[in-house]
Each structure stands twice: as structure tokens, then as C-alpha cells.
């Protein structure tokens, strides 16, 4: 069973028992329907990989049936509540990288940066994060040495079960990383928490940082070596990359910088045998799972087996409209939603990718200036993710609805940029090496050395991260780290809800805890400003 093809309908058992949040609102009931009990599933070792697959699939699809059907959380459409779709929106829509034309409920509040604690998209992300933590906890709880022994699971099967358990711990740490970045504080539960007895306690941001760090520091010694696990599953390099990102943002999360550690863990990734894919555009195609030695950890999709209206299906469809030809993106229609602002377009020497292959935008029939966010023709769509294979053929879904394209959550290109930034921020290492790593990315983008630079500074790194990582769900975190997310020192169209942009309240560097969860859990405290 490879993790390119994950079907969540296989095993949903045990998840009903894990949902710790008796504090959940009733209309966001996160209990999937299943008559299979934990005992019957975990009694047989042959079921374990399927249950682990459910955890991985939680980042990709939203429900128990056909991807989005019978969704894991209620109160919002399954495709809309998709983990990656909402994470993309949380990280991209309030920034210069993306604006969306749709007027769905409170969606316009995201780019305008006027959201409240009742925003349903923020609420969907919050519950999706904690649902992932919940199902991970259940698997971890059910695979202790004591429970394996009681079920007569021994020898190699027991060793494999321990590996699966540690991968589930990584997945839990990943969702807690999203929680610390998006919400700061929040409920905290592990496999030792009693289920459904009392509302979970609150953990403060600094303490959550220490927990994530300790989990990852333990896992870096016990997961599989880099590039030796199945495609799409976590290994030591995924742990190193997550630690590197955690340390890079430590000053935001805790008030204490950890740039030396960020550099050290980026180096571990860089020295782990990965290599840049020679063609940048192939990183984002329908067969980007083939021959890809750059990606460290991906969220996997398949137009036949992981059908969802979230994930890369959403990113691709939503970014096509106007005079764009859907067939050139391997889809049957564009949804006329996502575009970039002129701030991002102007980071490149041209808008058609002739010089820098990363800077390809659709300009035909489009206005560079955004006068009306709801008009798809205002703003340039970024041409990046496609449901097209390297040979030009469409992905596996003949109807053109669902994408095969995997989402590269961690890749070597970002490790190079983390190293460079950490060096510039005083984290040790070599400035010459930092310049070399940046130039490796730019030489790939330009196809030659014409884009190479001889020196770099922090402003350049922020721009280079946008050039390299646009629409890869990093921009909000980057702008916060550089002090440009809320302040008036850096503006983009409709930041703050006005055409030319304006500074917004500093508290918006964190999203609010949903009011529904605050009402149900007396242990929680709302983030300042909300």
C-alpha cells in the first residue's frame, strides 16, 4: 500500500472514541459515523497501516466517503473544510500573494483582514487542526507496547507498529505546529488525556513550543532515515525540516530567537541527499510524485482515489478564469477565484516567465491593478500548479474535476532559504554558502547564471521566498516574522479593506479562538483584540 493512493473509507474505526473536545459545538460534530470499534480494528495488525493512512489522508481529504462525503466535521461543506484548502486560505488570502473573487459568507474578510471570532473559515481550520490531533492521539493511545503485547502483536509486527506510532506523533506535532502559528494558544491534549471527561486544558504559546520541540527532538532519532520511507510518509528529514521552521519562527512564538538551531536543522536537511528538481515547473505538475528528489514531505492527491474539492483541486480550479484555458491546466473548468497582487508580479523581471520561470502570470484580459476584489479580471493569476503531466497529458480523472498534483509541504528549496535567512539573522554559518544556496535556486529559475547575486540581505530573502514559494502556504508566517504583516510599513491592495492598503491592528498576527469553542470550554482564553 503506497501513500500516493490513500482511501479514507477503509478504516474509520476508533476515531469516535478519540474526539476529546466535549467542548465542540453541536453543529460542528467531528465524530465520523462508524460501527467498527477500536477493539476490533486494533486487534488485527493488518489494519494498522490503514488507520495510519487515515491520519495522513486527513491533510488531503475531508470525509469518509469519496473524499468529501460524510465529512469529518459538520456545519460546513466537506470540500470547503478541507485541511489544505483552509490552511492555504489562512496563509495566503490575508497577504500580497493572493486575493479571491468569491463573496462566500465571511471569506472576503480574510484578504481585508477584518475577520472576527465568528468567521466560519477560521473555525473550520481550527476544528480541522484539532480533529487531526484527535485521531493521531487515538492511534498513539492504541499502539503502546502494553496494548500491542495484550493483543499478541510481537516481533516485526510490533516493531512496525511502533514506527507507525511515531509517524502519528509526527503528524500530531505538525498539526500542533499549525496551531501555534495560527492561533498561538489553545486546547491541549495528548494520548494520556482522558477522553470526554472534562474540557481540555489550555496551553500557552511558549509551553506549546516546548512540547512540539521535545516531541520532534525525540522523533528525530527514531523515525526512518531520510528518503527511506514510502513516498508521502514522514522520516527524519521531515522532522528536521519542521524543527527548522519552528526555530526560524521561535522569536515570534516565544520571544526568544533560535536562529542558530534553525540553521543547524536546515543543514541537516540540505546534507540528507536531496537535490533540486532541474525544472521548477515540474514540482507542481500532476506527476510530481515521480522522480522528485526535492520534496521532503508532501500532501498527496490522486484524481481517482483521493477526490476532494479542496487541496490542489481547489488551488488549480480557483486560479483559473477569464481568458485562461482550463484544458491547459488539466481541468474541465475554472472557478474564477484566486489571483496575485501587483506586489508579487513586480518581484519578477517580467510577468510571462521568460527570464525567471517562477514568475509566470496570466495577463491576457487581466488588469494588474485590483479595483474590485470580486472581479476575477482584476489581478494576475499565478501560473504554477497544474493537473498536467510532464508529457502534457491530463491527470488521471478523465472528467477533469479532481487533481493528481501533490502539494510539496516541505522541500529542499525552502531549506536553502531558511539557511540563508538564519545566517543573516546571526545564526552562524557562512554568508558565502548562503549566497551559494540562493543562487542555486535562481540559476534553476533563470536557466543560467544571469540571475545570480553576489550579496543578500533580509529584504532580499523575504522577496526571494515570495518568488520561490508563492502559493505554497508560507507567506503569512513570513510577513509576520519580518514585521510586515500588520504594519503600515508594507502595504498591498486591499490590505485592511482599502484599495491602496493600510496598516491593521497588530493583534491580527494571531487568528481568534472560535467563539463557539470559547463558549463550550471554560479553560480557553480568547486571543487579545477579539
Beta strands, then each sheet from edge to edge (+ up, - down):
strand 1: 63-65
strand 2: 69-71
strand 3: 99-100
strand 4: 186-187
strand 5: 202-203
strand 6: 295-299
strand 7: 338-339
strand 8: 361-362
strand 9: 381-382
strand 10: 407-411
sheet 1: 1+ 2-
sheet 2: 3+ 7-
sheet 3: 4+ 5-
sheet 4: 6+ 10-
sheet 5: 8+ 9-
end
